[in-house]
Structures are given as structure tokens and as C-alpha cells.
């Protein structure tokens, strides 16, 4: 009888220990999940300070709805001369930067050369561009939407992209500053691009 009682007590103790371990594992899982959510929330970059032009004009970019800056939070204050932005659903990506054009030399971007000189790089067998005024200003500069379609040499596929931004003039160089947007599938509407620019530049 004593042996039976001892066995029963041993069994109860084993079940109790297993239960405690399961509770600890469950608690650790909950805490780790919560920690990951906090880390993600802390990594959201809501604004980035940049400069553009040879006179280093300062500008602040704000995170728009439905998109995010693909930089680490600790790098947000010094993102350099280019910032990558992605749509939450990855339907488009964009480069935010200044594109210089000085004395007929552009920054290796065909839409800049075409905008200023009406010419495109020899790297393209086909190039077509249309620039329209969006009817809004940024610090007194009219915001333009430049849509362009091109085909690269030795490439059968035709690509479409667009730029939205403004023309600037520095003491030594001039150019365009804004977003070069590449859609993944469907073309973005003028109103969508206009709203995106307004949110980022808080104009």
C-alpha cells in the first residue's frame, strides 16, 4: 500500500513539473512575440532629413500612408543623397534624390537629360517622355510629373517609370529633386502620385 501511494505521489509530481514547464514555454513565446512587435514599431522611420543642391538646401521628408522608408531608424538622420521608399504592398518602389544637370552633363538619368536638353542616352533604342504640371508648388517651385517609356539596348522588354518633383537652381548646378517611381505592375494615376508627393514633402 505504501509503495502504491509513493508511486501515485511521484506521478502527480511529474505532471506538476510538466505543467510548469509548459507554462514557462508559453510565457516565453508570448513575450518574444510582443518584443518583436515592439521592435518593429520602434524601427518605423516617420521622417528623414536631407540636403540637395550644391548650396545644401535642407529638406524634411515624411513617411506617407501605405509606404515606408527602407532605412534603419539609426540612419534616418543621415540618409545621404538617396533614400529608397517602398509601398506596403510592394506595388511600387521609389528613389528619392536630387538629379543634377550642369553644363549639359546629367547624372546618368535619361529623363533628366531629356527634360533639360530634349535628348536621351545612347543606352536606349527607344525613349519617349511627357512632362505635365501637377498644379501644386513646393516652396514656390511648380511640381512636375514626368512619365517616360524606354527600351534599353539589347533588351526586348519595354519599361515604364515616372518622376515627380521640382526643378531647382543652385549657385553652381541645377537639376531636379523628387521621386523616381517604378511601378511593379499597373501604372499609378496622376492623383495618386500627386497625393504621394504632397504627403512626403508636406507641401
Phi, psi and omega in degrees: 000318180295321179298318180297316180297319179297320179296318179298315180297320179297319179297318180298318180296320179297314179299322181295317180295318178300317179299317179297316180298319179298320180296319180294317179299316180298318181294320178297319180297316180297316182294320181294319178298317180296320180297318179298319179298319179296317180299317180298318181296321181289335183276354180291124180261115184269337177205155182225134177264133181223172170228157176213158179082161180291341177267010174051057175293131183272143181211148177243130178254138182247143179292124179276167174294138175079015179206168180211154174281131181266058174229156177287151182303322183289344179263000189296330182278346182221065187280356179082205185262008177213137177231132178265136177234142180232144172288147180304324181265009179059028178282344176203159171225160185214150170250126177255119182190174175263135180248110186280150172213109185219125180052044176079005179249122180255172186272049177058027176241115186299330182290334178288312179300317181293320181299317184272322189245352182071030181221156179235161182296154177289355179286356185239132176276338178218135179209130180221137184219143176225129179244131178231154177271126183279355178082015175232157180243155169234110182051046177082000180255129179295135180272127183250150172246120179248115176256137179217147179236136184209161174227125182279156176300137180065024177224124182280339185280142178260137183244151176233138177209175178208161177231139173229128182173202186224158178272137178234157176228120177263192180283333181237333180226167176226172180170202179237144175230131179164211184249129168263113188252133175241111178284148180284318181228278186281148178291139180279142182285160178301318182295321179297313181295319178299315179294321179298313179299316182299320179290316183293316183264000179046045183271000000 
